Amino acid sequence: MELFFSTCLALFEPRMFLSLCAGILAGVVGGAIPGITITMTIILTLPFTFGMPSLQGLATMIGVYVGGSAGGLISACLLGIPGTPSAIATTFDGFPMARKGEPGRAVWLGIWASCIGGLLAGIPLIVGATQLAYLALNFGPWEYFSLFILTLSIVASLSEQSLVKGLIASIFGLLVTSFGTDPLMAIPRLTFGWDFLRTGFPFLPILIGVFGLSQIMSDLEKAGSAQEGSGFGRDFNMKVSHPAIIREIFAQPVNLIRSTLVGLWIGILPAVGGSAANILAYDQAKKGSKYPERFGTGIPDGIIASESSNNANVGGSLITMMAFGIPGDAVTAVMLGALIIHGIQPGPMFVVTNAPIAYGMFAAYFLAHPLMVILEGLFLRVALPVVKLPQHILAPIVLVLCVIGSYALNNIIENVWTFFIFGALGYLMVKTGFPLAPLILGVILGDMIETNYIRAMMTSSDWMLFFTRPWSGFMLALSVISFGYSLWQRHRAAKRAGAPSGEADVEF
């Protein structure tokens, strides 16, 4: 611990401290702008760290990672468009809360939950990095397949109006991933002779289109109503009491700790990512709530669950990267490259052989979270007034930013067409009562489900292994329980509302 505190003090050296702050601010800005993403931001930051000392460069990149994971909540709450995939679930309650006249409360609940969840996840990062990573390495393709099926089962609780429509949306999301080259055999399928489709539909334009364009079109549809502005109303509270916000978060200790653990565990597992973590945490918060029917209406529970999990996911990803040199997602893959560039080899002996660097990274992770709160608060002074803009001004600005974000992914016009196609699809889904979250979740998990299923079958043709391997069978059982519990919750809610049993069956 003495080494940890000494490296903490070293981070307050002016150059080190300014580099960390610059990384955090870059991450916040990159995360807040839909289409930029943490990955792109950290890739752009990497070249600036080449000439820095190892610890300074790595601290800067950790700052980008922490800041970006929390930055996505700004656009999620204010515009209803997740700035990053790890902020998808934040839109479910953050945006309705902002629309009800409390944008400041929505954003700050997310910021403080991200900070607290990230700090709690930092404890296992220091204490048991190697032990937790060893546990994750015991997961084979059977376990990963079952985990993704478990995650996909959350459509049962995310589909408010109709479970059937939620399942249809998730299946459609899975079908979207079937376009392009086979992830293992590299065999083109459903490309129709278009080179663009050889790699499949890019995820980010789909995400921005489904959430962004559909929201813009819905807002413009309501523009003729008596309400002026962007839908927030003239009077909304931008100022908050930070002690009250913190008390509100700690008033839900079970939700906070459970969501942090979900984010930490998903982060430890390679190739899963924060997008699955925040949705799974949101789902568990809803299932464990005494008032699940209020989720999606703008309650703090959903924001706390989503945001505490996505920053806890950062700590989990760092555990796997540092302990075994295995990147948990695209961001840690870039960071792994940075370690190697600086002549540092991650692995089980990383903490022992590179103790000053390892504990310096731990210290940077802890210091980055309170600094993120301060810097994101400064950024909000620019971001929050956006909600005051009239709809006829705000909508074109957001649309242009969405188009730029889609195009900037790899500078091809086909990404823009993807954005518009899936945006129109998202709008039609909203109009017909289909939920958007299951569609996005299907797109996220499709390739991973297919890849791990094929790997499992190539390893052994015995499909019973999915049920007989302990962890795999346990997670498949949880999927069934999750599905059944959601049905029971719906039945209970219908009884509370006094709905006839036949009516509840129709909504199934």
N, C-alpha and C positions, 0 to 999 in steps of 0.2 A: 504493500500500500504506500510505502514511503516513495517508491519510484513513481507511482501514479500521481501523488500530490506534487512531486518535483516537476513532472512533465506538465501538470496543470499550470504551475507557475511559469514554466517556459513558454506556454502558449500566450501569456500576457505580454511577452516581448513585442514591441510595436509592430515589426514586420510580420511576425507570426499572427498576431491578433488581427491586423488589417487584412491579411490574406484570408483568414477564416471568415471574417465579416463579409468580405467581397464574395466569397464562395456562397455563403448563406443567402445574400441579397440576389445573386445571380440565380440561385435555385428557386427562390420565391418568385421572382419575375418570370422565369422560364416555366415554372409550374402553373402560374396564374394565367398564362396565355394559352388558350386551347390550341393544340397542334405542335407546340414547341417541345414539350415533354422534358422530363428529367434527363433522359438518355441523351437527347440532342444537346442539352445545356452542359452536361458533364463532358461530352465529346468536345464541345467548343472550348471548355475550360482547360482540358488536359494539356494542350500545347503550351499554355502559359505557366505550367508547373514544371516543365522540363529543366529550367535553369534554377529552380528553387532547391534548397536542401530537402532531403527526403521527407522529414516530418512536416515541414511547411507545405510542401506540395500535396501530401496525403490529407493533411488537415483541411486544406482548401477544398478538396474533392468531397470529403465527408460533409463539409458545410453545404456544398451544392446538393448532396443527397438528402440531408435533413431538411434544408430549406425548400427543396422541390417537392418533397413528400407532403409538406404542409401547405405549400403555395397553391396547390390545385383546388383547395377549398374556397378560395376567394371567388373565382368565376363560378364554382359550383353553387355557392350561396347567393351571389348577386345576379347571376345570369341564368342559372339552371343548366349550365354547361360545365361538366367536369374538366378542369384544366389538365388533369392527368387521370389515367385509368384507376389509380388508387383513391380517387375522390368520387367515384361513381355513386356509391351509396350515400355520400354526403348530400347529394342533390335531393334525395328523397324527403328529408326533413329540413335541410338548410334553406333551400329555395322557398318552400311554403312559409317558413318562419319569417324570412326576409319580406315576402309578399304580404305578410300580415302586419308589416310595419316595424319589424325588429331586425333589420339587416346587421346592425352592430352586434346585437346579442348572438345572432346565428354565427357570424364570423368568429367572434371571440370565444364562443363555446368550442368551436373547432380548433382554434389556435391553442387554447389552454389544454384541451384534451390531447392534442398532438404532442404538446410539450410534456405533459405528465405521463402519457403512455410511453413516449420515447425514453424518458428518464427511468421509468420502472423496468423497461426492457433492457436498459443498460446494466442492471445488476447481474442478470445471468450472463451478459456479454463478458463481464470481468471474471465472475466466479466460476462459471462452468462452460466456457466456450467449447473446449475440446470434447467434454463428456456429452453435451447436447448434440454436437455435430456427429459423433460416433453413432448415436441413436438414429439420426436421420439417414446415415449411410446404410442402415439395415433395411431401408425401404427398397424394394425391387419394383419392377413394372406392375406387378399385381397390386401392390399397395398404392402406387400412384394412380392407377386406373380407378381403384375404389375411392380414393380421396377425391378425385375429380367428379365421380358420380355423386358422392356425398355433397360436394359443393353445388353441383347442378340441381340437386334435389331441393334447393332453397326456393325454386320457382313456386313451390307449394305455398310459401308464405309471402313472396313478393308479388304475387298476382292477386290484387285486391278484389277484382270483380268476378273473375272466373278462372278457376284452376285449369280448365281445359284450354282456355286461351293462352295462359301462361306456358303450358306444356307445348302448345303449337308454336309459340314464339321461340322457345328454347330449341325445339327441333329445327326450326328454320335457321336459327343461328348456327347450329351444327352443320346444316347443309351448305351454308355459305363457305365454310372452311373446306368443303370438298372440291371447290374450284382451285385449279393450279396443280403444281407438281406434288406427287405423293411424298410425304415427309420422310419416308425411309427408302423407298425403291427409286425415287427420282423419276417416276413415270408421269408424264403430263396427262391430265384428265380434265374434261369440261373446259378446255381452253378455247375451243371454237376457232383455232388458228390465230388467236391474238397473242402476241408476245407478252402483252401486259398481264394477261391472266395466268401466265406460266408460274408466277410466284403467288397467285391467289389475290383476292381483294385485300388491300392494305388495311390494317386494323384502325389506325388513327383517323383516316377520313370517314370510316364507318362510324366510329365513336362520335366524332364531331358532327357528322351529318344527322345521325339518329337523335342525338340530344340537342344539338345546336340549331340546325335548320328547322326541325319540327317545333322547337320552342319559339323561334322567330316567327314562323308562319302562324302559330297559335296566337301569339301576341298581336300580330298584325290583324288577325281576324277579329280581335276584340277592340281594335283601335278606334272603331266607330262608336264605342260606348261612351257614356258620360264621363268615365274616369280618364283623366289625363295622365301624362307621364308614362313611365315605363312599367306601370302596374303596381308600384309600391305606394302610391298615394303621395299627397303633399307633405303629410306629417309622418315622419318616421324617426325613430330614435337611433341616432348614430352613436351616442355616448352610452357607455356602460359602466357599471361598478365592477371592477375587476375582482375585489374580494367576494362579491355576491356570485360572480361567474364561477370562481374557484370553489366556493361552498356548494354551488349547484352541481358541480362535477363530482365532488367528494361525497355528496349526498347519495350518490349511486355507486357505492364501492364494489358491489357484485358486478355490475355492468362494466365498470372501468377495468377491474382486474381480469374479468373473463375476456373482454375484448383485447386487452393487452396480451394475454396469453395466446389467444387465437392468432393475432398478428405476429407474435414472436415465433410461434411454431410454424406457421406458413412461411415465414421468412427463412427459417432454418432449412426447410425442404427446398432443394434446388429446382429451379424452372417453374415455380408456381406463381410467385409475385404478389404485389400489393393489391392488384385488382381483385383477385380471389379473396384475399384476406379481409378487405373492408366489407365486401358483400357478405361473406360468411359471418363476420362479427355482427353485422347489422341483423342478419337472420337470427342469430342466437340471442341477441338482445330482444328481438321481437317475440321469439318463442318463450323466453323467460319472463316476459313482462306480464303484469296484471291487467294491462289495458292494450293488448296488441292491435286492436282496431284503430287506435289513435296514431299509430305509426304511419308516416306519410302525410300527416296533416300539419307538421311543423312543431314537433315536440323535441326537447333537448336529448332524450334518450338515444335517438337514432344518430344524431350528430356526434355525441360522445363515443358511441360504439364504433362508428366508422373511422373517426379521426384518431382515436387512441390506438386502434389496430394498425393503421397504415404507417405511423411512425415507429411503432413497436416492430413492424415488419423490417424496418431499416436495421435495427439491432440484430434481428434474426439472420438477415442476409449477410451481415458482417461476420457473424459467428462462423457460418459455413465457408465464407471466402477466406478468412484468416486461418481457420483450423485445418482446412483441407485443400485450399486453393481451388475450390469449386464455386463458380459464380452462381448465385441464386437467381439473378435476372440480368438484363442487359446492362444495367447500371453497374452492378458489381463486376461484370465482365470487363468493363472499361477500367474500373478501379484495380482489378487484378492485373491488367496490362500496365497500369501506372506503377504498381508494386514491382513488377518485373523490370520495367524501364529504369527504376531507381536501384536496381540490383538487389532486390529483396525477394526471397523465395518463400511464399506462404506454405504452410503445412502443419502437421501436428507439433513440430518443434519450433514453430514460428515465435511463440511467446517467449520461449527459453533462449533461443539464439539471437533474437532481435528485440529484447525486452524494452529498450528505450523507445523504439519505433512502435511496438505493440501497445505499450501503455500510453504513449503519446496519442495514438489513434483512439484509445478508450477515452482519454481526457478530452480530445477534440469532440468526440461524440457527445459527451456530457455537457461541455461548454456550449456547443452549437445550439442546444435546445432553448435555454433562456435567451441567448442572443437572437435566435429565430423569432421569439415572441416580440422582442424590441424592434427588430428590423421589419418584421411583417406589420407591426403597428405603424411604423413610419410609412411603409408602402400603402397602407390603407388610406392614408390621408389623400392619396391620389386616386385610389381605386373606388372608395365608397361614394364619392360624388357622382359616379357614373349612373347610379340609380335615380338621380334627379333629372336626367336627360329625358326629354319627350320621346315617345316611342318612334316617331317618324325620323328622329335623328339617331337614336340608339340602335335601332334595327339594322340600318345600312352599315353602320360602323362595325357591329358584331358580325354581320354577314361577310364583310370584306376581310376581317381578321380570320374568320373561319376558312375562307377560301385561301388566304395566304398561308395559314397553318397547314392546310391540306396539301397545297402545292409545294411548300418548303420541305416536306418530308423527304422527297428525292427528286424534286424539280421536274415532274412530268405532269402534263395536263390531264392524264387519265385519272390521277388522284382527285382532281377537282370534280370530274364527272362522277366518280365514286361517291364523293361527298353529297352531290345533288341527288343522285339516285337513292341512296340510303336515307337522305334527309326527307325526301318525298315519301319513302316507305315508312319512316318513323312518324310522319304527320298522319298518314293514312291509318297507321296502327293506333295512334292516339284517338283519332276520330271514331274508330270502330271498337274501342275498348280493349285493345291488346296492349299488355304492358311492355315497356321498352327494355327493362333490366334483364329479363330472361333471354332476349335476343342477343344482347351484348355479351352476357355470360356464356351463351352457346358459342359465339364467335371466339371468345377468349379461350375456352376449354376444348374446342373441337379438335384441333391438331394434337393437343396433349393427350386427350382420351384415345384418339386413333393410334398415336405413336406407341403409347404404353400398352395398349391392347395387342398390337402386332408384336411388340417385343416380348410380351408374356407368352404369346402363342408360338413364337419362334424358339423361345427357351424351352417350353414344354407344351405339348398339345393337350395336356390335362387341364380342362377348364375348371375342374373342381378346386384347383389351387386358389382361385379367387375367393372361395368360401372357407377353405381349410387352413390357409395361412392366417395366423392369429390377427395381425393388424388389418389385413385386407378384409377378412370376414367381419371383424368388428365394425369397420367403417361402412360396409354394405348393410349391416344390421342397423347402424345409425341412420342410413339413408331411408330405410323402410320406416323406422321409428319417426324420423323427421317428417316424412310424408304423412304418416298416420296422425301425428300430433297436430299438424297443420289442419287436417280435416276436422279433428276434434275441436280445435280452436274456432274454426268457422261455424261448426254446429253450435258451440257455446255462444258465440256472438249472435247467431241467428235467434237463439232462444231468448237472449237478453233483449234483443230488439223486438221480440214478440212476433217474429216472422213464422208463417206456417212451415212445417217440415218440407212440404212439396216445393215451396219457393226456394228453400235452401238447396234442394237437390238440383233445381234449374240452374242456380248460380255455380254449381260444381263445374 
